[in-house]
Amino acid sequence: MATVEIIDVSLTEVVPARLRGRYFQVIPVTGTSSAGHSIEIAGWVLGRECPVVAVELLNERNVCRRAPVNNYRPDAAKIYPNVPEAAYSGFKINMTVLGLTPEIEFLVQAVLKDQNRVPLGVIRARRSWRRDTFDTNPPLVSVVIPCYDQAHFLSEAIESVLAQTYPHFELVVVDDGSNDNTAAVVNRYPGIRYFRQENQGLAAARNAGLRQTMGEYLVFLDSDDRLLPSALEAGLRCFRENPACGFVYGHCQFIAFDGASMRGLPPPVVKVDFYLELLRSMPILAPASVMYRREVFESVGGFNVALSPAADYKMYYDIARRFPVSCHGEKIVEYRKHGTSMTRDSLRMLRANLAALRLQRQHVKADRSKKEAYKAGIKFWKKQCGPGAVQQIKALAETGQWKRAIAGSWTLLRLCPSYLSLLMGDKPLPRKIRDWIERNVGETAPSRSRGDVSQQLVQQIRQVVHTRIPSHAKVIVVDKGDGGVLELDAREQWHFPEPKEGSPEKLLAAGSSKGSKEVPWMNVGSAYDFRLYEGKGRRKLLGAIKVMRTEGATLSAALEPVPARNTTGTGTILWNSRNDSESEIYVSMSPRFSGYYPLDSNEAVARLEALREKGAEFLLLPCTAFWWLEHYPEFKLHLEDRYRVIADAKTTDNTCIIFDLRCASPAKQRSVTSV
């Protein structure tokens, strides 16, 4: 169990010119420790000439949390009775320490309305793990079994849990909309909790089961696999010996459809950094061989439903990047290989695993060894899934499933073009598939689109919308705001984020980090916004200028580069009024020049709720916008907690996700921070 100890809290001197006063306290208090993985900072701060709008918490010069200053504080109002804003000068910050270094130092600073920062104090803390006393206080282990039309295997999975040598566990079975007798099988075993939901996929079923459990440790057992009797005991013993681990794991034994043992490859041995090995290959073969520490699992977030076939590896990446991982080396799972297993769908596995790995790109690009491991991992998954994808496409073509065969060929061309030669092979394909490949193989495989999604994807999304969304409904579409529309028949389509005023933002230039561009089309009297973004997709705004051209006058700015740690920089303003009269230059400042995408989850939620209040009824995320759910995790939780999913990635073949905004769940409503 995680513990947090507050070593010291030191307040900085008040700057009279900027602040009237400040006060904050930390829980747990100085000199004490508490079980858990978070600290709470609450207090008030009052500006003098410039009001305080927020308080930030920094660790190693990175902003970890930002809270608005708007809480009611009667103690501040009593101290400053003649200052109206004193009554609402309070703030509160909750900060988890999971994933941080054992010795932690936080800087607390006030953010003024003019965007200047004033330090308030420094908090020093220590994070540690308390060894669980398993003998005197045995922890509860939660085992979740998601099941979809696997009732014929389910009894074996249940009985393997009931046969565990470690007795302190709870078992939850999640029926993911099965069409067989799953419920009847569960009813044979008293004491097992059963939960049924509409079919939403493996990752969503696991998340649903997690919400029904209370254990300190978690195991997710697929309904067609079996735990060996000592599985839970081995995992807990490894945690006791390695209390700082985020998860521990063991090895598996392959079994056939009838449960007979199969010969498999020797279990991989990880001798280097586990995160590097995860990036490079597939060291964990069976999901049930992993035991998670619950508080670590929840700090990272649940399984990613958009990556359901590879949601477990997405979880492994996120935890191993921040926490130690240990392997106890024992065989604890019987992993069944059969024709109906999801892992046999090589095309889905190829798409999902490459997508999950590519989400790690932002975390590895600054480290050479991690970057090399990442590149090796891309090759590994192509080699792992490519041949199976080829055989799957051939089987689809031979059975006359032309639409799915062509879609699979497109996936292969986009992700593994080198395997097209295997697809052409010695045995000729039907002419319909062969002609399609010959037409497309010479074209460049598309990179991430800067404009509208492909026409094929548009058609697939329209079909989903036609069956799931009523006509004449108002639909928010997460797009790039460049004027492209999906033409959803009579349904009213709203761009999200909303386009800026004036004409849609269009790409002016792209390429290297330096350059210039002549723009001969600037109209006299019109204003133009120019924005510089890093990389592709307009996700990180680096600089912006607004210019207006008038007859006979010029005004321009030359800005010097600003070092990463500086908050100010040098610039030169050049002007020429083109006449003999005197001229004046005025300047104003705003807190920030907004980029196209929201700065954080709070802003994304606020923008969404503003559109909902205007009458929006549905939210549609095309697959080109799935990265939102990773980039804005609190935005994702807001959607999942409040609104019903009427089309998920699994049921739409990874083309889109649709949320019904018409009725928010009253029991799960969240407060939205205004922006």
C-alpha positions in Angstrom: 0.0 0.0 0.0 1.3 3.5 -0.8 2.1 5.9 1.9 2.8 9.7 1.8 4.8 11.5 4.4 5.0 15.3 4.5 8.5 16.3 5.5 8.4 20.1 5.3 6.1 23.0 4.2 7.9 26.3 3.9 6.1 29.5 2.9 7.8 32.2 0.8 7.8 35.8 1.8 4.8 37.8 0.7 5.5 40.2 -2.1 3.7 43.4 -1.0 3.5 44.8 -4.5 1.7 41.7 -5.9 -0.2 40.0 -3.0 -2.1 41.2 0.0 -1.7 37.8 1.7 -1.9 34.1 1.4 -2.4 30.9 3.5 -2.5 27.2 2.7 -2.3 23.9 4.6 -1.4 20.4 3.5 -3.0 17.1 4.4 -1.4 15.0 5.8 0.2 17.6 8.1 3.9 18.1 8.3 5.8 15.3 10.1 3.0 12.7 9.6 2.3 10.1 7.0 -0.9 8.6 5.8 -2.0 5.5 3.8 -2.9 6.5 0.3 -1.3 8.1 -2.8 -2.4 11.7 -2.7 -2.0 15.0 -0.8 -4.5 17.9 -0.5 -3.5 21.5 -0.5 -6.2 24.0 0.5 -6.0 27.7 1.3 -6.5 31.2 0.0 -4.5 33.9 -1.8 -5.4 37.5 -2.4 -3.9 39.8 -5.0 -3.3 43.5 -4.6 -3.5 45.5 -7.8 -3.9 42.4 -10.1 -6.3 39.6 -9.0 -5.2 36.0 -8.6 -7.0 33.7 -11.0 -5.4 30.3 -10.3 -2.9 28.4 -8.2 -0.4 26.0 -9.8 1.5 23.0 -8.4 4.8 22.3 -10.0 7.2 19.3 -9.8 10.6 19.5 -11.5 9.4 22.7 -13.3 6.4 20.9 -14.8 2.9 22.1 -13.9 1.1 19.0 -12.4 -2.1 20.6 -11.3 -3.9 24.0 -11.8 -6.9 25.0 -9.7 -9.1 28.2 -10.0 -9.2 30.6 -7.2 -13.0 30.9 -6.5 -13.7 28.8 -3.4 -15.6 30.5 -0.4 -13.2 31.4 2.4 -14.8 33.1 5.4 -11.4 33.3 7.2 -10.0 35.4 4.4 -13.1 37.6 4.4 -12.7 38.2 8.1 -9.1 39.3 7.8 -9.9 41.6 4.8 -13.4 42.8 5.4 -13.1 45.8 3.0 -11.9 43.7 0.1 -14.9 42.2 -1.7 -12.9 39.5 -3.5 -11.5 38.1 -0.3 -14.6 36.0 0.4 -14.0 33.9 -2.8 -10.2 33.8 -2.7 -9.9 30.0 -1.9 -8.5 27.1 -3.8 -8.1 23.4 -3.3 -5.7 21.0 -5.1 -5.7 17.2 -4.9 -2.4 15.7 -6.2 -1.5 12.0 -6.6 2.1 11.1 -6.0 2.0 7.8 -7.8 4.6 7.7 -10.6 6.8 10.5 -9.0 10.2 10.0 -7.6 10.3 8.8 -3.9 11.7 12.2 -2.7 9.2 14.8 -4.0 9.3 18.6 -4.0 6.3 20.7 -5.1 6.4 24.5 -5.8 3.1 26.2 -5.1 2.6 29.4 -7.1 -0.1 31.9 -7.7 -1.2 32.9 -11.3 -2.2 36.5 -11.6 -4.6 37.8 -14.2 -1.7 39.3 -16.2 -0.2 35.8 -16.3 2.7 36.7 -14.0 3.5 34.0 -11.3 4.2 34.6 -7.6 5.7 31.8 -5.5 3.7 30.9 -2.4 5.7 28.1 -0.9 7.5 24.7 -1.2 6.2 21.3 -0.1 8.6 18.4 0.5 7.2 14.9 0.7 8.3 11.3 0.6 6.5 8.5 -1.2 7.0 4.9 -0.1 5.3 1.5 -0.2 4.2 -0.2 3.0 4.7 -4.0 3.0 1.3 -5.7 3.4 1.1 -8.0 6.4 -0.5 -10.8 4.4 -0.7 -13.2 7.3 -2.4 -11.0 9.8 -4.3 -8.8 7.4 -4.8 -10.8 4.1 -5.7 -8.4 1.2 -8.7 -9.0 -1.0 -8.0 -10.0 -4.6 -10.7 -9.1 -7.2 -11.0 -11.5 -10.2 -13.0 -10.2 -13.1 -14.2 -12.6 -15.9 -15.7 -10.9 -18.9 -17.7 -13.2 -21.1 -19.3 -12.9 -24.5 -20.8 -16.1 -26.0 -18.3 -18.3 -24.3 -20.6 -20.1 -21.9 -19.1 -23.5 -23.0 -15.8 -22.4 -21.5 -17.0 -20.3 -18.6 -17.5 -23.0 -16.0 -13.9 -24.1 -16.4 -12.7 -20.5 -15.8 -15.0 -20.1 -12.7 -13.9 -23.4 -11.2 -10.2 -22.5 -11.7 -10.8 -19.4 -9.5 -12.7 -21.3 -6.9 -9.8 -23.8 -6.7 -7.2 -21.2 -5.7 -5.0 -21.9 -2.7 -5.4 -18.3 -1.6 -8.9 -18.0 -0.2 -9.4 -14.2 0.1 -10.8 -13.3 -3.3 -14.0 -12.0 -4.9 -15.2 -13.1 -8.3 -17.3 -11.0 -10.7 -18.6 -12.2 -14.1 -19.5 -9.6 -16.6 -21.9 -10.8 -19.3 -21.1 -8.6 -22.3 -24.5 -9.1 -24.0 -24.1 -12.8 -24.7 -26.6 -14.7 -26.7 -26.0 -18.0 -25.0 -26.6 -19.4 -21.5 -23.9 -17.5 -19.7 -26.3 -16.4 -16.9 -27.4 -20.0 -16.3 -23.8 -21.1 -16.0 -23.0 -18.4 -13.4 -26.1 -19.3 -11.4 -24.7 -22.8 -10.7 -22.1 -21.3 -8.4 -23.3 -19.4 -5.3 -21.4 -16.4 -4.1 -20.4 -15.2 -7.5 -21.5 -11.7 -8.5 -23.1 -11.5 -12.0 -23.4 -8.3 -14.0 -24.9 -8.0 -17.5 -24.5 -5.1 -20.0 -25.2 -4.5 -23.7 -22.4 -5.7 -25.9 -19.6 -3.1 -25.8 -16.4 -5.2 -26.2 -13.8 -6.8 -24.0 -12.2 -3.6 -22.7 -15.5 -2.1 -21.7 -16.6 -5.3 -20.0 -13.4 -5.4 -18.0 -13.9 -1.7 -17.0 -17.5 -2.6 -15.9 -16.3 -5.4 -13.8 -13.7 -3.2 -12.2 -16.4 -0.9 -11.0 -18.2 -3.8 -9.3 -15.1 -4.8 -7.2 -13.4 -3.7 -4.0 -10.1 -5.7 -3.9 -6.7 -4.2 -3.4 -5.3 -6.4 -6.2 -6.9 -7.1 -9.6 -6.8 -10.1 -12.0 -8.6 -10.1 -15.3 -9.3 -13.7 -16.5 -10.7 -14.3 -20.0 -13.7 -16.7 -20.0 -11.9 -19.2 -22.2 -8.7 -19.4 -20.0 -8.0 -21.1 -16.6 -6.0 -20.1 -13.6 -3.7 -22.7 -12.1 -4.3 -23.2 -8.3 -1.4 -21.1 -7.0 -1.9 -18.1 -9.4 -3.2 -15.6 -6.8 -0.8 -16.8 -4.1 2.2 -16.4 -6.5 1.2 -12.9 -7.5 0.7 -11.7 -3.9 4.0 -13.3 -2.8 5.8 -11.3 -5.6 4.1 -8.1 -4.5 5.2 -8.8 -0.9 8.8 -9.1 -2.1 8.5 -6.1 -4.5 6.1 -3.6 -2.9 6.9 -0.8 -5.3 5.7 -2.7 -8.4 2.8 -1.4 -10.4 2.0 -5.0 -11.5 3.6 -8.4 -11.4 3.2 -11.3 -13.8 4.0 -14.9 -14.5 4.0 -17.3 -17.4 1.3 -19.4 -19.1 0.8 -22.9 -20.5 -1.0 -23.2 -23.9 -4.0 -25.5 -24.1 -6.1 -26.6 -27.0 -9.9 -26.2 -27.5 -10.5 -29.4 -25.4 -8.1 -28.3 -22.6 -5.3 -30.6 -23.7 -1.8 -29.2 -23.2 0.0 -27.8 -26.2 3.7 -27.2 -26.8 4.6 -23.6 -27.0 7.7 -21.3 -27.1 9.7 -21.0 -23.9 8.6 -18.0 -21.8 10.5 -14.8 -22.6 13.1 -13.7 -20.0 13.3 -10.0 -19.5 16.9 -9.0 -18.5 16.7 -5.3 -19.2 14.4 -2.5 -18.4 10.9 -3.9 -18.7 9.4 -0.9 -20.4 12.1 -1.3 -23.1 11.2 -4.9 -23.6 7.5 -4.1 -23.8 8.2 -1.5 -26.5 10.3 -4.1 -28.4 8.2 -7.2 -28.2 5.5 -9.2 -26.4 6.9 -10.5 -23.1 3.4 -11.1 -21.6 1.3 -13.7 -23.5 -1.8 -14.2 -21.3 -3.7 -11.2 -19.7 -4.6 -13.3 -16.7 -0.9 -13.8 -15.9 -0.9 -10.2 -14.6 -1.9 -9.1 -11.2 -2.3 -5.3 -10.8 -2.1 -3.1 -7.7 -5.5 -1.4 -7.7 -4.4 2.1 -6.8 -1.8 2.1 -9.6 -4.3 0.7 -12.1 -6.8 3.4 -11.3 -4.2 6.2 -11.4 -3.4 5.3 -15.0 -7.1 4.9 -16.0 -9.2 2.0 -17.2 -8.7 -0.1 -20.3 -8.9 1.9 -23.5 -12.1 0.8 -25.3 -11.0 2.2 -28.6 -8.1 -0.3 -28.6 -10.0 -3.2 -27.2 -7.9 -6.0 -28.8 -4.7 -4.4 -27.5 -6.1 -2.6 -24.4 -4.0 -4.8 -22.1 -0.8 -3.8 -23.8 -1.8 -0.2 -23.7 -2.2 -0.7 -19.9 1.2 -2.4 -19.6 2.9 0.5 -21.5 1.4 3.1 -19.3 2.2 1.4 -16.0 5.7 0.1 -16.9 6.7 3.6 -18.0 6.0 4.9 -14.5 6.4 2.0 -12.1 8.7 -1.0 -11.6 7.4 -4.4 -12.9 8.4 -7.8 -11.7 8.1 -11.4 -13.0 7.9 -14.2 -10.5 8.6 -16.8 -13.2 5.9 -19.4 -12.2 3.3 -20.8 -14.7 0.0 -19.6 -13.4 -2.4 -19.6 -16.4 -3.7 -22.1 -19.0 -4.1 -20.0 -22.1 -6.5 -21.5 -24.6 -5.8 -21.3 -28.4 -8.8 -21.9 -30.6 -10.5 -20.6 -33.7 -13.0 -18.3 -32.1 -10.4 -16.4 -30.0 -10.1 -12.7 -30.6 -6.4 -13.1 -31.1 -7.1 -15.0 -34.3 -8.4 -11.9 -36.0 -5.0 -10.8 -37.2 -6.3 -7.6 -39.0 -7.8 -6.3 -35.7 -4.8 -7.2 -33.7 -2.5 -5.5 -36.3 -4.5 -2.3 -36.2 -4.9 -2.2 -32.4 -1.4 -3.2 -31.4 0.2 -0.7 -33.8 -2.1 2.0 -32.6 -1.4 1.2 -28.9 2.4 1.3 -29.5 2.3 4.5 -31.5 0.7 6.2 -28.5 4.0 5.8 -26.8 5.9 7.8 -29.4 5.7 11.0 -27.5 7.3 9.4 -24.5 10.2 7.8 -26.2 11.4 10.4 -28.8 13.8 12.0 -26.4 15.6 8.8 -25.3 17.7 7.0 -27.9 17.4 3.5 -26.4 13.6 3.8 -26.1 13.3 5.2 -29.6 15.2 2.2 -31.0 13.1 -0.2 -28.9 9.9 1.5 -30.3 11.1 1.1 -33.9 11.9 -2.5 -33.2 8.4 -2.9 -31.7 6.7 -1.6 -34.9 8.6 -4.2 -36.9 7.7 -6.9 -34.4 3.9 -6.3 -34.5 4.0 -6.2 -38.3 5.9 -9.5 -38.4 3.6 -11.0 -35.7 0.3 -10.1 -37.3 1.1 -9.6 -41.0 1.2 -13.2 -42.2 -2.0 -14.0 -40.3 -3.6 -10.9 -41.9 -2.7 -12.2 -45.4 -4.3 -15.6 -44.7 -7.4 -13.9 -43.3 -7.8 -11.7 -46.4 -7.4 -14.8 -48.6 -10.0 -16.7 -46.6 -12.5 -13.8 -46.9 -11.9 -13.6 -50.7 -12.4 -17.4 -51.1 -15.7 -17.2 -49.3 -17.0 -14.3 -51.3 -16.8 -11.7 -48.6 -15.6 -9.0 -51.0 -16.3 -6.0 -48.9 -14.3 -7.2 -45.9 -11.5 -8.6 -48.1 -11.1 -5.2 -49.8 -11.2 -3.4 -46.4 -8.5 -5.9 -45.1 -6.4 -5.3 -48.2 -6.6 -1.5 -47.5 -5.5 -2.1 -43.9 -2.5 -4.2 -45.1 -1.5 -1.6 -47.7 -1.7 1.2 -45.1 0.1 -0.6 -42.3 2.2 -3.5 -43.8 2.7 -2.8 -47.6 5.6 -5.2 -47.7 3.2 -8.1 -47.1 1.2 -7.4 -50.3 3.6 -9.7 -52.2 2.4 -12.6 -49.9 -1.2 -11.6 -50.6 -0.6 -11.8 -54.4 1.3 -15.1 -53.8 1.4 -18.2 -56.0 -2.3 -18.9 -55.8 -4.0 -16.1 -57.7 -6.6 -14.0 -55.9 -10.0 -13.4 -57.4 -9.8 -10.6 -60.0 -11.9 -8.2 -57.9 -9.3 -8.1 -55.1 -6.3 -8.3 -57.5 -7.5 -5.3 -59.5 -8.1 -3.3 -56.4 -4.5 -4.0 -55.2 -3.0 -3.1 -58.6 -4.9 0.2 -58.6 -3.7 1.2 -55.1 -0.3 -0.4 -54.5 1.5 2.2 -56.5 0.0 5.1 -54.6 1.7 6.4 -51.5 0.3 5.0 -48.3 -1.6 7.8 -46.7 -0.2 9.6 -43.7 -2.4 11.1 -41.0 -4.9 13.2 -43.0 -4.8 17.0 -42.8 -8.2 17.4 -44.3 -11.3 15.3 -44.5 -11.2 11.6 -43.8 -11.1 9.3 -46.8 -14.3 8.8 -48.8 -14.4 5.1 -47.8 -14.4 6.1 -44.1 -17.0 8.8 -44.7 -19.4 6.2 -46.2 -18.9 3.8 -43.3 -19.6 6.6 -40.8 -22.7 7.7 -42.7 -24.0 4.1 -42.5 -23.5 4.1 -38.7 -25.2 7.5 -38.3 -28.1 6.4 -40.4 -28.9 3.5 -38.1 -28.0 5.0 -34.7 -29.0 8.7 -34.9 -32.5 10.0 -35.6 -33.0 12.2 -38.6 -33.0 16.0 -38.0 -30.8 15.5 -34.9 -28.1 18.0 -34.0 -24.7 16.2 -34.1 -21.4 17.4 -32.8 -18.5 16.1 -35.0 -15.0 16.2 -33.7 -13.1 17.3 -36.8 -10.4 19.7 -37.9 -12.7 22.7 -38.5 -11.4 23.1 -42.1 -14.9 23.4 -43.6 -15.2 19.7 -44.5 -18.5 18.0 -43.6 -19.8 14.4 -43.5 -23.1 15.3 -45.1 -25.2 13.5 -42.6 -28.5 13.8 -44.6 -31.0 15.9 -42.7 -29.0 15.9 -39.5 -27.5 19.2 -38.5 -23.7 18.9 -38.2 -21.7 21.1 -35.8 -17.9 21.3 -35.9 -16.0 20.6 -32.6 -13.9 22.4 -31.7 -15.9 25.3 -33.2 -14.1 27.0 -36.1 -12.6 30.5 -35.4 -14.5 33.5 -36.6 -14.0 34.3 -40.3 -12.9 31.8 -42.9 -11.8 28.3 -41.8 -8.1 27.9 -40.8 -6.2 26.4 -43.7 -2.7 25.1 -44.1 -0.3 27.7 -45.5 3.0 25.9 -45.4 4.6 22.7 -44.0 8.0 21.1 -43.9 11.2 21.9 -42.1 11.5 23.9 -38.9 12.5 27.1 -40.8 11.1 28.7 -43.9 9.3 31.6 -45.5 6.2 32.0 -47.7 5.1 34.8 -50.0 1.4 35.7 -49.5 0.3 37.9 -52.4 -3.5 37.6 -51.7 -3.8 39.7 -48.5 -6.7 42.1 -48.9 -6.4 45.7 -47.7 -8.5 46.2 -44.5 -8.8 42.4 -43.7 -7.2 40.9 -40.6 -5.3 37.6 -40.8 -4.2 35.2 -38.0 -1.0 33.3 -38.6 -0.2 30.4 -36.2 2.9 28.2 -36.0 2.4 24.6 -34.7 4.9 21.9 -33.9 4.6 18.7 -35.9 1.4 17.7 -37.6 -2.2 17.9 -36.5 -2.2 21.4 -34.8 -1.8 20.0 -31.3 0.9 22.3 -29.9 0.8 26.0 -30.6 4.3 27.6 -30.7 3.6 31.1 -31.8 0.9 33.4 -33.3 0.6 36.9 -34.9 -2.4 38.9 -36.1 -1.9 41.3 -38.9 -4.0 43.8 -40.9 -2.9 45.5 -44.0 -4.0 49.0 -44.8 -3.3 51.2 -47.8 0.1 52.9 -47.6 1.1 51.6 -44.1 3.2 48.6 -42.8 3.4 47.0 -39.4 5.4 43.9 -38.6 7.0 42.0 -35.7 10.4 40.2 -35.5 10.5 37.8 -32.5 13.6 36.2 -31.0 13.5 32.6 -29.9 12.7 32.1 -26.2 14.6 29.5 -24.2 12.3 26.7 -22.8 12.6 27.8 -19.2 12.0 31.6 -19.8 8.7 33.3 -19.5 9.6 36.4 -21.4 11.5 37.1 -24.6 12.7 39.9 -26.9 10.9 41.1 -30.0 11.1 44.1 -32.3 8.1 46.0 -33.7 8.6 47.7 -37.1 6.1 50.3 -38.5 5.8 52.9 -41.2 2.8 55.1 -41.5 3.9 56.4 -45.0 3.1 60.0 -44.2 4.7 63.0 -42.4 2.2 63.1 -39.5 3.0 61.6 -36.1 1.9 58.1 -35.3 1.3 56.1 -32.1 1.7 52.4 -31.3 -0.6 50.8 -28.7 -0.3 47.3 -27.3 -2.7 45.1 -25.3 -2.2 41.6 -23.8 -4.5 38.6 -23.3 -3.7 35.6 -21.2 -3.0 33.4 -24.1 -3.5 33.2 -27.9 -5.7 30.2 -28.2 -4.6 27.4 -30.5 -7.2 25.3 -32.4 -7.4 22.4 -29.9 -8.3 22.9 -26.2 -5.3 23.3 -23.8 -6.6 20.6 -21.4 -9.5 18.4 -20.5 -11.3 21.1 -18.6 -11.4 23.4 -21.6 -12.5 20.5 -23.8 -15.3 19.6 -21.4 -16.4 23.3 -21.1 -16.5 23.7 -24.9 -18.6 20.5 -25.3 -21.0 21.4 -22.5 -21.5 24.9 -24.1 -22.5 23.3 -27.4 -24.8 20.9 -25.5 -26.5 23.8 -23.8 -27.1 25.3 -27.3 -29.1 22.1 -28.2 -26.5 19.5 -29.4 -27.9 16.0 -29.0 -25.1 13.6 -30.1 -21.3 13.6 -30.2 -19.5 11.7 -33.0 -15.8 10.9 -32.9 -14.4 9.6 -36.2 -11.4 7.3 -35.9 -9.2 10.2 -36.9 -10.2 11.8 -33.6 -9.7 8.8 -31.3 -6.5 10.4 -30.1 -8.7 12.9 -28.1 -9.6 10.1 -25.7 -5.9 9.6 -24.9 -4.8 13.3 -25.1 -7.7 14.5 -22.9 -8.2 11.7 -20.3 -10.6 13.7 -18.0 -12.6 14.6 -21.1 -12.9 10.9 -21.8 -14.0 10.1 -18.2 -16.5 13.0 -18.4 -18.1 11.4 -21.5 -18.1 7.8 -20.1 -19.5 8.9 -16.8 -22.3 11.1 -18.0 -23.4 9.9 -21.5 -24.5 6.6 -23.0 -22.4 5.1 -25.8 -24.7 4.2 -28.7 -21.9 3.1 -31.1 -18.5 2.0 -29.9 -15.3 1.3 -31.8 -15.9 -2.5 -31.9 -19.4 -2.4 -33.4 -18.4 0.2 -36.0 -15.2 -1.6 -37.0 -13.0 1.2 -35.5 -14.6 3.9 -37.7 -16.3 6.0 -35.0 -17.7 6.3 -31.5 -21.1 8.0 -30.8 -22.3 9.4 -27.5 -25.9 10.3 -26.7 -25.9 13.8 -25.1 -29.7 14.1 -24.7 -29.8 12.8 -21.2 -26.9 13.0 -18.8 -26.7 10.5 -15.9 -27.8 12.5 -12.8 -25.9 10.3 -10.4 -22.6 10.9 -12.1 -22.7 14.6 -13.0 -19.4 16.4 -12.7 -18.7 20.0 -12.1 -17.1 21.7 -15.1 -14.3 24.2 -14.6 -15.0 27.3 -16.8 -12.4 28.5 -19.1 
